[in-house]
Amino acid sequence: MNRLLRGLSAIAILSAVQAHAEETMHLDELATAFGWDFESAQVTVETLEEGFHVLFGVGGNIAVSIGEDGTLLVDDQFPQMISRIDEALAALGSDGIDFTINTHWHFDHAEGNLTLGPRGTWLVSQANSRAMMADPHVVNLVNFKYLQEPYPMDARPVITYDDRMQFHFNGEQVDLVHFGPAHTTGDTAVIFRKRNAVHLGDVFNNSGYPFIDADNGGSIDGVIEFCASVRDEIDEDTTVIPGHGPVTDYQALVDYIDMLTVVRDRIQAMVAEGKSLVEVVAARPTAEFDERYGDPGLLVNRAYASLTK
């Protein structure tokens, strides 16, 4: 009986979500849906060591390197947050943002380009991310569909790479690495070698289960492979900066890879048996991880989508 009730509940939820998600939202509507308040939102700072910080506000986590060569950011949130980001950086000794690396093209990590690009910040990304910024794309968040409009030329990265590139900035080597489609088609992990820290963007989410943009080339297989490849580039003492959630460590990344591998294998086995999304949701393939990672609906839906393409 419990299994039947879970199945009926899953059908009802999926039907409601499908009906709700037929129309695309714009940013003001999405902000309301997610409870983002740009007017009152504050930027907070976590200092990891002198000259190296993480900023938290609305959107993805921002890594910051400040030193004799200037200021380098990893991700830039939204235009509405830039003035508060500027204030936080000034308090840390920055006199302007010289470079911003976009870990990927999604709005909550790269929309700040719309302000930073026109005022002269050098924007950097993996080549696929720049290409995605040139056209409109619907981001299917299951409960909502968001229409990300194309960025104007001055908000697109002017420096791109395919698989790997390096910065030599503020006294350290900064590696940008791409291991194929994962969260999106153009993800970048940014490894600060002297600081022994890595920012993974939304390939690694430490606030819950990850979102996989399966409609725009992302896949659960790719997320696992990307994270495992980054794991092999770092060590047990590396500080790990996720796209969302608290700064963490190597073991949290290892646990995340293990969790996703178990969930992927379970969903893949059910796909091979011909089970529908409703049946997979009802089977609760994430059950023992939900206490740690929260609501699995978005992950299961998008993982299923990526495994059935």
C-alpha positions as CSV (number, residue, x, y, z in Angstrom):
1,M,0.0,0.0,0.0
2,N,2.8,2.4,0.9
3,R,4.4,1.7,-2.5
4,L,1.1,2.4,-4.3
5,L,0.7,5.7,-2.4
6,R,4.2,6.8,-3.2
7,G,3.5,6.0,-6.9
8,L,0.3,7.9,-6.9
9,S,1.9,10.8,-5.2
10,A,4.8,10.8,-7.8
11,I,2.2,10.8,-10.6
12,A,0.4,13.8,-9.1
13,I,3.6,15.7,-8.5
14,L,4.9,15.1,-12.0
15,S,1.6,16.1,-13.6
16,A,1.5,19.3,-11.6
17,V,5.1,20.2,-12.3
18,Q,4.6,19.5,-16.1
19,A,1.6,21.8,-16.2
20,H,3.4,24.5,-14.2
21,A,6.6,24.4,-16.2
22,E,5.1,24.8,-19.7
23,E,5.7,28.6,-19.6
24,T,9.2,30.1,-19.3
25,M,10.1,32.6,-16.7
26,H,12.2,35.7,-16.8
27,L,14.6,36.7,-14.0
28,D,12.2,38.8,-12.0
29,E,9.7,36.0,-11.9
30,L,12.4,33.4,-11.1
31,A,13.7,35.6,-8.3
32,T,10.2,35.7,-6.8
33,A,9.8,32.0,-7.1
34,F,13.1,31.3,-5.3
35,G,12.6,34.1,-2.8
36,W,15.6,36.1,-3.9
37,D,15.5,39.7,-2.7
38,F,18.1,41.7,-4.5
39,E,17.2,44.9,-2.6
40,S,18.0,43.5,0.9
41,A,20.6,40.8,0.0
42,Q,24.0,41.2,1.6
43,V,27.4,39.9,0.6
44,T,29.4,38.1,3.2
45,V,33.0,37.1,3.2
46,E,34.9,34.0,4.3
47,T,38.6,34.6,4.3
48,L,40.5,31.4,3.6
49,E,43.9,33.0,3.9
50,E,45.5,36.4,3.2
51,G,44.5,37.6,-0.2
52,F,42.1,34.7,-0.9
53,H,38.4,34.8,0.0
54,V,35.0,33.4,-0.9
55,L,32.0,35.8,-1.2
56,F,28.4,34.7,-0.6
57,G,25.4,36.6,-1.8
58,V,22.6,35.8,-4.3
59,G,23.7,33.1,-6.7
60,G,26.9,31.1,-7.0
61,N,29.8,31.3,-4.6
62,I,32.6,33.7,-5.7
63,A,36.2,32.9,-5.2
64,V,38.5,36.0,-5.0
65,S,42.3,36.4,-5.4
66,I,43.6,39.8,-4.4
67,G,47.3,40.7,-4.7
68,E,50.0,42.6,-6.5
69,D,48.7,41.7,-9.9
70,G,45.1,42.8,-9.1
71,T,41.8,41.1,-8.5
72,L,40.6,37.9,-10.0
73,L,37.1,36.5,-9.4
74,V,35.6,33.1,-10.1
75,D,31.9,33.8,-11.0
76,D,30.0,37.1,-10.5
77,Q,26.4,36.4,-9.6
78,F,23.9,39.1,-10.8
79,P,24.2,42.7,-11.9
80,Q,22.0,43.6,-8.9
81,M,24.7,42.3,-6.6
82,I,27.8,44.0,-8.2
83,S,27.7,47.2,-6.1
84,R,27.7,45.1,-2.9
85,I,30.4,42.9,-4.3
86,D,32.5,46.0,-5.1
87,E,32.1,47.2,-1.5
88,A,33.1,43.9,-0.1
89,L,36.2,43.7,-2.4
90,A,37.2,47.3,-1.5
91,A,37.1,46.4,2.2
92,L,39.5,43.5,1.4
93,G,42.0,45.8,-0.4
94,S,40.9,45.5,-4.0
95,D,40.8,48.6,-6.3
96,G,38.8,46.9,-9.1
97,I,38.0,43.6,-10.8
98,D,40.6,42.8,-13.4
99,F,39.5,39.2,-14.4
100,T,36.4,37.2,-13.9
101,I,36.4,33.5,-14.8
102,N,32.9,32.0,-15.4
103,T,32.7,28.4,-14.3
104,H,29.8,28.0,-16.7
105,W,27.1,30.1,-18.5
106,H,24.1,29.8,-16.1
107,F,22.5,33.1,-15.0
108,D,23.2,32.7,-11.3
109,H,27.0,32.5,-11.9
110,A,27.6,34.7,-14.9
111,E,24.8,37.3,-15.1
112,G,27.2,39.8,-13.4
113,N,29.0,39.8,-16.8
114,L,26.4,42.3,-17.9
115,T,27.9,44.9,-15.6
116,L,31.5,43.8,-15.4
117,G,32.1,43.3,-19.1
118,P,31.1,46.8,-20.2
119,R,33.2,48.4,-17.5
120,G,36.4,46.7,-18.6
121,T,36.8,43.4,-16.7
122,W,38.4,40.7,-18.7
123,L,35.9,37.8,-18.9
124,V,37.2,34.2,-19.3
125,S,35.4,30.8,-19.8
126,Q,35.5,27.5,-21.5
127,A,34.7,27.9,-25.2
128,N,31.3,26.1,-25.0
129,S,30.1,28.5,-22.3
130,R,30.8,31.5,-24.4
131,A,28.9,29.9,-27.3
132,M,25.9,29.2,-25.1
133,M,25.9,32.9,-24.0
134,A,25.5,33.9,-27.6
135,D,22.0,32.4,-28.0
136,P,18.8,32.1,-25.9
137,H,18.4,28.9,-24.0
138,V,15.7,27.5,-21.8
139,V,17.0,26.1,-18.5
140,N,14.6,23.3,-17.4
141,L,14.5,23.4,-13.6
142,V,11.6,21.0,-13.6
143,N,9.4,23.1,-11.3
144,F,10.3,26.1,-13.5
145,K,11.6,26.8,-16.9
146,Y,13.9,29.9,-17.2
147,L,14.6,31.6,-20.5
148,Q,18.2,32.8,-20.4
149,E,18.5,35.5,-23.0
150,P,21.7,35.9,-25.1
151,Y,24.3,38.2,-23.6
152,P,25.5,41.2,-25.6
153,M,29.0,41.0,-27.0
154,D,30.6,43.1,-24.3
155,A,29.2,40.6,-21.6
156,R,30.6,37.5,-23.3
157,P,34.1,36.1,-22.4
158,V,36.9,37.6,-24.5
159,I,39.3,34.8,-23.5
160,T,38.3,31.1,-24.0
161,Y,40.0,27.7,-23.9
162,D,39.0,24.2,-24.9
163,D,40.5,21.7,-22.3
164,R,43.0,23.5,-20.1
165,M,44.7,26.9,-19.6
166,Q,46.8,28.6,-17.0
167,F,46.9,32.0,-15.3
168,H,50.0,33.1,-13.5
169,F,48.5,35.7,-11.2
170,N,49.2,37.1,-7.7
171,G,52.2,34.8,-7.3
172,E,50.6,31.5,-8.1
173,Q,49.6,29.2,-11.0
174,V,45.9,29.0,-11.5
175,D,44.7,26.1,-13.7
176,L,41.4,26.2,-15.6
177,V,40.4,22.6,-16.5
178,H,37.4,21.2,-18.5
179,F,36.7,17.5,-18.5
180,G,33.7,17.4,-20.9
181,P,30.0,18.0,-20.5
182,A,28.9,17.7,-16.9
183,H,26.6,20.2,-15.2
184,T,26.5,22.0,-18.5
185,T,28.5,21.7,-21.8
186,G,31.1,24.3,-20.7
187,D,32.1,23.7,-17.1
188,T,35.4,24.9,-15.6
189,A,37.1,23.9,-12.5
190,V,39.6,26.5,-11.2
191,I,42.5,25.2,-9.2
192,F,44.6,27.6,-7.2
193,R,47.9,25.7,-6.9
194,K,49.6,27.7,-4.2
195,R,46.5,28.1,-2.1
196,N,45.7,24.4,-2.7
197,A,42.1,25.2,-3.4
198,V,39.6,24.4,-6.2
199,H,36.3,26.1,-7.2
200,L,34.1,23.6,-9.1
201,G,31.1,25.7,-10.0
202,D,27.9,23.8,-10.0
203,V,29.5,20.5,-11.0
204,F,29.8,20.2,-7.2
205,N,26.9,21.5,-5.1
206,N,27.3,21.5,-1.3
207,S,23.9,22.8,-0.5
208,G,21.9,19.7,-1.7
209,Y,21.7,17.4,-4.7
210,P,23.1,18.8,-8.0
211,F,21.1,20.2,-10.8
212,I,22.0,18.6,-14.2
213,D,21.1,20.8,-17.2
214,A,20.2,17.7,-19.3
215,D,18.3,19.8,-21.9
216,N,21.5,21.7,-22.7
217,G,24.1,18.9,-22.8
218,G,24.6,18.1,-19.2
219,S,24.6,14.5,-17.8
220,I,24.9,12.6,-14.6
221,D,27.7,10.5,-16.1
222,G,29.6,13.7,-17.0
223,V,29.2,15.2,-13.5
224,I,30.7,12.0,-12.0
225,E,33.5,11.9,-14.5
226,F,34.3,15.6,-14.1
227,C,34.3,15.4,-10.3
228,A,36.5,12.3,-10.3
229,S,38.9,14.0,-12.7
230,V,39.2,17.0,-10.4
231,R,39.7,14.7,-7.4
232,D,42.6,13.2,-9.2
233,E,44.2,16.7,-9.7
234,I,44.0,17.6,-6.0
235,D,45.0,16.1,-2.7
236,E,43.5,15.3,0.7
237,D,44.4,18.8,2.0
238,T,42.7,20.7,-0.8
239,T,40.1,23.3,0.1
240,V,37.0,22.7,-2.0
241,I,34.8,25.6,-3.0
242,P,31.4,24.4,-4.3
243,G,29.1,26.3,-6.6
244,H,26.6,26.6,-3.7
245,G,26.8,25.9,-0.1
246,P,29.7,26.1,2.5
247,V,33.3,25.8,1.6
248,T,34.4,22.2,2.4
249,D,37.1,19.6,1.8
250,Y,38.4,16.7,-0.2
251,Q,36.4,14.1,1.7
252,A,33.1,15.9,0.9
253,L,33.9,15.7,-2.8
254,V,34.7,12.0,-2.5
255,D,31.5,11.3,-0.7
256,Y,29.6,13.3,-3.3
257,I,31.1,11.2,-6.1
258,D,30.3,8.0,-4.3
259,M,26.7,9.1,-3.7
260,L,26.1,10.1,-7.4
261,T,27.6,6.9,-8.6
262,V,25.2,4.8,-6.5
263,V,22.2,6.9,-7.6
264,R,23.3,6.8,-11.2
265,D,23.7,3.0,-11.2
266,R,20.3,2.5,-9.7
267,I,18.5,4.8,-12.1
268,Q,20.5,3.3,-15.0
269,A,19.4,-0.2,-14.0
270,M,15.8,0.8,-13.9
271,V,16.1,2.6,-17.3
272,A,17.5,-0.7,-18.7
273,E,14.4,-2.4,-17.4
274,G,12.2,0.0,-19.2
275,K,10.9,1.8,-16.2
276,S,9.2,5.2,-16.5
277,L,10.2,8.3,-14.7
278,V,7.2,7.9,-12.4
279,E,8.3,4.4,-11.5
280,V,11.9,5.6,-10.9
281,V,10.8,8.4,-8.7
282,A,8.5,6.0,-6.7
283,A,11.4,3.6,-6.2
284,R,13.3,6.3,-4.3
285,P,16.8,5.7,-5.6
286,T,18.3,8.3,-3.3
287,A,16.6,7.2,-0.1
288,E,19.6,6.8,2.2
289,F,21.2,10.1,1.0
290,D,18.1,12.3,1.4
291,E,18.8,13.3,5.0
292,R,22.2,14.7,4.0
293,Y,21.3,16.2,0.6
294,G,17.6,17.1,0.9
295,D,14.9,16.9,-1.8
296,P,16.0,14.5,-4.6
297,G,13.3,15.5,-7.1
298,L,15.4,17.7,-9.4
299,L,18.3,15.3,-9.4
300,V,16.2,12.2,-10.2
301,N,14.3,13.9,-12.9
302,R,17.3,15.4,-14.7
303,A,19.5,12.3,-14.2
304,Y,16.7,10.2,-15.8
305,A,16.5,12.6,-18.7
306,S,20.2,12.4,-19.3
307,L,20.3,8.6,-19.1
308,T,17.4,8.2,-21.6
309,K,18.6,10.6,-24.2
